[in-house]
């Protein structure tokens, strides 16, 4: 900060983290032409709702499941979907995460 008189002063550096033990993360896996949209979920076990949205924000698929802790590989059927980019959202309670996925 610089005062009106031109004197500089600095505050101490503080580290802020927005992750905690109960947070979770999604990783897209190449969907290919297999008819299934695949993704990884990294988190502690809990009930999660997955929503797949097109770029207009419309929900095109929803999947609700109870998962155990750790890294899970999940699939959603993408046969009725057109090729393109979609947004995959994972929600549990007040936590939400998203990733972009490509459907071929």
N, C-alpha and C positions, 0 to 999 in steps of 0.2 A: 504494500500500500504506500502511496506517496501522499504526504500531507500538502495542504495549500502552500506551505512555506518551502516545499521541495524536499523534505526529509523522507527517506525511505525507511520502512520497517517491515519485518517479515514475521509471520506466525510459524509455529512449529508444524511439521508435516504430520498429518494423521492418515492412517490407512482405514479405508471403509470397505467392507465386504457385503455383498448382497446375496450370498449363498449361505445355506445352512444345511445341517444334516438331513433335513426332511425335503430339501429341494430335489427336483428331478430334471432330466435333460433328454431331448429327443435327437436322434441322428437318422437322417434319411439314408436308405440303401437304394441303389439303382433298381428301379422297378422293372426294367427290361420289358420283354414281351410275354412274360410268363402268366399274365392275368392276375398277378397279386402285387399290391403295393407293400413293400417291406420297410420296416424301420426298427431301430433299436431304442429301448427305453432304459435309462440308467437311473435307479432310485431305490429307496427302501420300499418294502411292500405296502400296497394300499389299493383301494378302488380308484380306477382312473377311467375317464370318458375321453375317447379320441374322436375328433371331428375333422373331416376333410372338407375344405372350402375351395371353391373355384376363385379366380381372381376378381370376380364381382362380389365376393363375400357370401355367396350362397352355399349352404351346407349340402354336400352331395353324398356324404356317407358318414355314419356314426357307429362307433363300437364302444361298448362299455364292458369292462372286465376287472376282476380282482387279481392283482399280481403279487408275487412274492418278491423279496428284496433281491437286488443285484441287477445284472444286465440281462434284459429280456429282448428277444427278437420277435416282433409282432408282424402280422400281415392283415391287410384289408383287401377285399376283392375289388379290383379296378376294372373289371370287364365292361361295365356299362359306361365308363368314363371315356371322354375324348382325350386324345393326346394333348399334353400341355403342362403348364406349371400349376400346382395346387399348393395350398397352405394346410399343413397338418398341425392341429392344436391338441395338446394333452392337458386335461384339467383334473385336479382333485381338490375339492373344497375351494379354498381361496388361492391356490397356486395354479399357475397357468404357464405353459411354455409352448413355443411353436417353431416350426421349421418349414422351409420350402421343399417340395418334392416334384420330380418330373415324372410324368406318366407317358410312356412311349406307345 
